[in-house]
């Protein structure tokens, strides 16, 4: 048996049979360098990145295959750290080596190059690597499933949502419900349905996703359900930190949207800052989320773009000419006809920042509006909205 063949079989066993993988790791058929490379991969999968880096640094490769695999592992690490330029360079070098020695591990390097360029949103290079990938026979089910995934993502990024959906469905047809990749594809299918605004189907897909999840109270499930309801039905987000203690990034996303939805930009910036520290290339300045469309990005766009557009549509000059505070408040609520946060309302009426005393003045102004204009103003989640009164009832 070819040395690299035994190595690759052992490598693939990590996802299929960890006991057999551990047994093979002791085999004399593997060199010390091979064992170190496989151990480094295990450290990467267990998210022990510093130890993985140290082991790779101390491992000197001999064969071209070992050099290619080491570069592949370095690219995996760098991609996880969002160092996409370095990751792309190492994954490309790895691909070149496997191509020269005619080794089918080139498909793994190509899949990684596709994933890197998905994160970079470079659809031209992504298409190039997909075409190259299709020239090779698929050595494993994992590579076959991954091929469907990157093709679906290319279609998704280029706006071909029906093709993206077809690729996902083909992958799901190949997999059974217990496959570790099923949830990943269902999540992509859910994002496609949300972008298409096929909300009825979104809930069906989410129910499938829940069945595939290990725990019904999984924080990811709680997050998806709350954000679906928020996007589709404008329901307030009721989530609790105790459920996200092990998922600080998800919790910071929740806090960002909750703060933005009520116009509390100060708290939104604090949460966004935490996200930026975690991943600066993903969470950029001015609430720019550099990722593929998802529940969080859609909720972010709803708050960042649509609310800002509605507020900008107000004629500020007209507002400034209105001398009566009560009349000014009523004019703003009537013109907007959507929920507006107390923070924005205070700024538009008085031109000042929020404070407890200004909040008390606003509450009195809202009472005066209701009394003077005989109108209904509803309040929820620190926002106000003017509602049309139901005049359908006949006066006796």
N, C-alpha and C positions, 0 to 999 in steps of 0.2 A: 504493500500500500504506500502510495506517495506520502512523504512526510507532511506536506501541507494539507493533504486530504484528511488525515487523522486529526490534525489540529482543527480544521474547519468543522468536522463532525463533532468534536468535543465542544467547540465554541457554540454550535447551534443547540447542543444539549442543555445549555444553561436555561433556555426558555422552555424546554420540553421535559427534562428530568434532572433536577438539581442533584439528586443522590448519585445518579450515574455520572453526571458531570464531575462531582467531587471525587468519585472513584477513578475516573479517567485521568484526573489531574495528577494522580500519583503514579501514572503509568510510565514505564521506562521508554515508551515510544515517543514521549515528549522530552525535548531538551530543556535545560534549565531556563534558557531564553524564552522558549515556548510557554513554559509554566508561568514565568513572570509576566508575560504579555496577557495570558488568560487571567491571572490573579489581578492584574491592573484593570482589566475589563470588569471583573466582579466588583472591584472597589468603585469603579465608575457607576455601575448599576445600583450599588448600595449608597450612592451619593457621598462617598468618602473621597471627595475630589482631591484634597491635599495629599492624601496617602497615595492616590492613583498617580498624581504628577510626580511624586518622589520616586515611586517604583519605576516609572517610565524613564526618568532621568538617569537612574542607576543601571538601567538595562541596555547593554550594547548589543545591537542586532548583528546577525551574520549573513543570513540568506536574504535575497531580494524580497521574498514573501514576508519575512519578519520585518524588514524595513517598511514595506507597504502597510502592514498591519499596525505598526507603531505610529505611522503618520495618520492612519485612519482613526486610531484611538485619540491622538492629539487633536484631530479635527472634531471628534465627538465632544471632547471636553471644551474646546474653544467655542463650539456652537452653543453648548449649554450656557457658557459664560457670556453669550451674545457678542463674542469677538468674531463676527462673521467674515471679515476680510481675511484674518489669519486662518480661520477654519476652512474657508474656501481654498486658500493656497495649499494647505496640507492635504485636504481631501482630493484636490486636483493632482498633486504629486503622487498620492496613493493610487489614484486611478491609473496614472501613466505607468507606474511600476507593474500593476496587475495586468495591464494591457500588454506590456513588453514580455512578460513571462506567460502570457496566455492563461491566466488563472481566473476561474469564474467568480472569485471574490470581488472582481471589478464591479459586479452588480451592486454589492453593498456600498462600495465607494460612490457609485453613481446615485444610489438612493440618497446617501448623505449629501451629495452635492445638490440634489433636487430640494431636499429639506432646507438646506442653507439658503438657497435662492428663493424658496417660498418665504422664508423669514425676511429676506432682503427685498421681497416683492419684485424681483428681477424676472419677469415672465419670459423674456427672450432667452436668457440662459437656461431657465427652467425647461422651456420647450426643447432646447438643444440637447440637454442631458436626458430628457424623456425619450427623444428620438434615438439617442445612442443606447439607452437602456433596452429599447425594443429590439435591438440587433442581437441581443444575447438570449440564450435559453435560460429559463428561470430555475435556479438550483434548489430553491426551497419554497415552501408555502409562505413563509414570512416575506420573502422578496416579492412573491406574486401579489400578496396583499398590499405590501408597501408600494408596489407599482400602481395599483388601482388608486391608492391614497394620493400619491403625488400627481397623477393624472386628474383626479377629481379636484385637487387644490389648484391646479393650473386653470382648469375650466372655471372654477369658482372665482379666482382672481381676475380672470379676463371677462367675467360677466356672463359666461355661458352656463347659466344655472341648471338648465335641463340636462346638459352633458355631464355636469358635476354630479347631479343626482343619479344619472345612469351608472356612472363609475362606482358610486357608493353602493348602489343596489347590486351590482355585479360582485363586489367584494363581500357584501352581507350574504349573498347567495352561497358563496364558497365557505363561509364560516358557520359554525354552530353557535348557539346562544351562550355557550360556556367559554368561547374563545376570548382571550384577554384583549383582543383588538375590536371586538364588537361594539363596546361602549364608545370607543374613539370614533368609529364610523357613524354611529347614531348621533353623536354630538355634532359632527360635521353636517349630517343630514338635517339636524335641527336648525343649525345656523343658516343653511340654504333655504329652508322653509320660512324662516324669519325675514331674511332679505327679500324673499318673494312675497312676503306678507300673506302667506298661506297659513294663517294663525290656527285654523281648525286642525290642520294636519300637524302643526307644531306641537299641540298638546298630545296627539296620538303618538308622535315620535318620542316625546318626553316620557310617556307612560311605558313605552318599550325600553327606553333608557333606564328607567327606574328598576324594571324587572331584571335588567342585566347587571345592575349595581349590587355590590356586596351587602350594603345596608340601606334600608329605606330612609334612614335619618342621616345619610351621608351628607356632609356639608355642601358638597357639590350639587346634590339634588335639591337641597334647601335653597341654594343660591339660584339655580336655574328656574325653579318654580316661582320664586319671588320676583325675579327679573322678567320672566314671561308675563306674569300678571301685571307687572308695572308697565311693560311695553304695550301689551295688548289692551288692557282694561284701565290703565292709569291708576292701578291700586297702589296705595302706600306700601313701602318696603318695610316689613316687620321682621327683622332678623336680629339675632342676639350674639354678642361677642363670645359667650361661653361655648357656642357651637363651632366657633372658628379659631379656637386657641392654637390649633396646629396648622392653621391656614391663614397666616397674617396677610398674605397678598390678596386673597379673596375678601377678607374683612376690610382691608383698605379700599378695595374697589367699591364695596357696599357703602362705606362711609363717604366716599367721594360722590357717588350718585345721590345719596340721601341729602348731603349738604347742598349740592348743586340744584336739586329739585326744589329746594325752598329758598334758593338765592343766597345761601350762606357761603359766599366765596372764600371767606377766611378759613373756615373749617375744611372746605373742599381742597384748598391749597395745602393745608397741613397733611391731609390724607394723601394727596397727590405727591407731595414731597417724600413721604414714606415709600410710595411706589417707585419714585424716581431713584431713590437710594438703592432699592432692590434691583432695579433694571433700568438704567438711564437711557438706553437705546430704544426701549419699548415705550416708556412713559416720558415723553419729551415736554419741553416748555409749552405753556399756554394750553394745557390739557390735550395735547396732541398724542394720540395713542397709535403708535406705529406697528399695527398688527392687522391681520386679516379680519374681516367683519365677523363679529360675534355678539352675544347678548350684551356684554359690557360696552363694546364700541357703539352699538346701536343706542343703548341707554345714554351714553355719553353725548352722542350726537344730538339726541332729542333735547338735552338740557343746554348744551353748548351752542348749538346752531339755531334750533327752532325758537327757543325762548328769547335768545338774543335778537333774532330777526323780528319777532313780534314786538319786543320793547322798542327796537329801533324804528319800527313803523309809526310810533307815536309822534305827533307833531309837538315837539318840545316848546316851540315858540308860542303855540296856542296855550299850552299848559302854564307857561310862565306869565301869561297875560291875565289869567284867572286869579282874581284877588281873594275870593272866598276859598278857604281850605276845604270846606265840605264839598263845594262845587268842583274843586280841582280833583279831589279823591273820586267823586262819582264819575267825572269825565274820563279819568284814567281807566277805571274798572269797566266802564261802558265801551270804551274804544278797544280795549284789549280783548274782552270777552273770553279770557282764559285765566287759569289760576296765576296769581302773581305773588311772589314772596313778600313778606312784611319788610324785608331788608330793601328790596327794590322799590317798594311803595313809599317807604320813608324817604329814600333818596330822591324819588321823583316829586314828592309833595313838598318836602322841606329842604332838599339839597344837602342833606347831612347824613352821617353814618348812623347805624343802629345803636341804640342804648336803651336801657330799661325805661328811662323817662320818656324817650321818643316812642317807645312801644305803647306806653300808657296813653300818650296823645293820639296815637293811631287808633287805638281801641275806641276812644271817645269820638274820634272823627267818623269811624265806621258806624257807631250808634247814631250819630247825627245824620249820616247819609240815609240810613234805613228809615229814620223818622221823617226827614224832609222830603225824600223822593218816594216814600212808601214802596221800597224795593227789598228784595231778598239778597243778602250777601252771605255766602257760605264760607266757613273757615275750616281748613283741615291741613295738617302737617305744616303749620306756620305760613300758610298761603291764604289769600282772599280771592273770591270770584263772585262777580255779579251774576245772579240767575234770574231768568225771566219768570215773573209771577204767573201762576196758573189762574188764568181768567176764565177758564172753561165752565166754572160753576155759576149757575144762574142765581141772581139775587132774588130772594123770595119777595 
